[in-house]
Amino acid sequence: MCEHIDYTGSGGESEKAARLGQTKKVVRRLAYEKNRSYSTYRPYVEQAAPEIAANTLLCLIHQTNYLLDQQLRQLERAFLEDGGFTERLYRTRIQVRKR
């Protein structure tokens, strides 16, 4: 879900690259854990090297964008199938009047 490595421009030593690659995999797996919160990602943001913290935040931004895109698609489908708020309100009022 996240393919970011060292966009901070802080060099490309092989040790740093290996550490970033390992962290990327760990952060990616955290997205599938239950009951996630900021505390799940805290060690990779507050207690890690700046490069790892930056890449962790980039991964979180990417995951958030993906989820927002999914939500927008679902809302668009619901709007096309069920109509907007005013249309649903009108249908509900008509149904209540028929009773």
C-alpha positions in Angstrom: 0.0 0.0 0.0 3.0 2.3 0.5 6.0 2.4 -1.7 7.8 5.4 -0.3 11.5 5.2 0.5 13.7 8.2 1.7 12.0 11.2 0.2 13.7 13.3 2.8 16.8 13.6 0.7 19.0 12.5 3.6 21.4 10.2 1.7 21.2 6.7 0.4 23.5 4.6 2.5 22.8 0.9 2.2 22.2 0.5 5.9 19.6 3.3 6.0 17.9 1.9 2.8 17.7 -1.5 4.4 16.2 -0.1 7.6 13.7 2.0 5.7 12.7 -1.1 3.6 12.1 -3.2 6.8 10.2 -0.4 8.4 8.0 0.1 5.3 7.0 -3.5 5.5 6.2 -3.3 9.2 4.2 -0.1 8.8 2.3 -1.6 5.9 1.3 -4.6 8.0 0.1 -2.3 10.9 -2.7 -1.1 8.6 -4.4 -4.5 8.9 -4.3 -4.8 12.7 -7.5 -4.4 14.7 -8.0 -1.4 17.0 -5.4 0.8 15.4 -4.8 4.2 16.8 -1.9 6.7 16.9 -0.3 4.7 19.6 0.1 1.8 17.1 2.3 4.1 14.9 3.9 6.2 17.7 7.2 4.3 17.8 7.7 4.8 14.1 7.0 8.5 14.3 8.2 9.8 17.7 11.0 7.4 18.6 12.5 6.6 15.1 15.1 8.3 13.0 13.7 11.2 11.0 13.8 9.3 7.7 11.7 6.5 9.2 9.2 8.9 10.8 8.8 10.8 7.4 8.3 7.6 5.5 5.8 6.3 8.2 3.8 9.5 7.8 3.9 9.2 4.0 2.5 5.7 4.3 -0.3 6.9 6.6 -1.1 9.7 4.2 -1.3 7.2 1.3 -3.5 4.8 3.4 -5.8 7.7 4.3 -6.1 8.8 0.7 -7.0 5.3 -0.3 -9.7 5.0 2.3 -11.2 8.4 1.4 -11.3 7.4 -2.3 -13.2 4.2 -1.3 -15.7 6.2 0.8 -16.3 8.7 -2.1 -17.0 5.8 -4.5 -19.5 4.3 -2.0 -21.2 7.7 -1.5 -21.4 8.2 -5.2 -23.0 4.8 -5.7 -25.5 5.5 -2.9 -26.4 8.8 -4.4 -27.0 7.3 -7.8 -29.1 4.5 -6.4 -31.0 6.3 -3.7 -30.8 9.9 -4.7 -29.8 12.9 -2.5 -31.1 14.0 0.8 -34.0 16.0 -0.6 -35.2 13.1 -2.7 -35.0 10.6 0.2 -36.8 13.1 2.5 -39.6 13.6 -0.1 -40.0 9.8 -0.5 -40.2 9.3 3.3 -42.8 12.1 3.7 -45.0 10.6 0.9 -44.8 7.1 2.6 -45.8 8.6 5.9 -48.8 10.4 4.3 -50.0 7.2 2.7 -50.3 5.5 6.1 
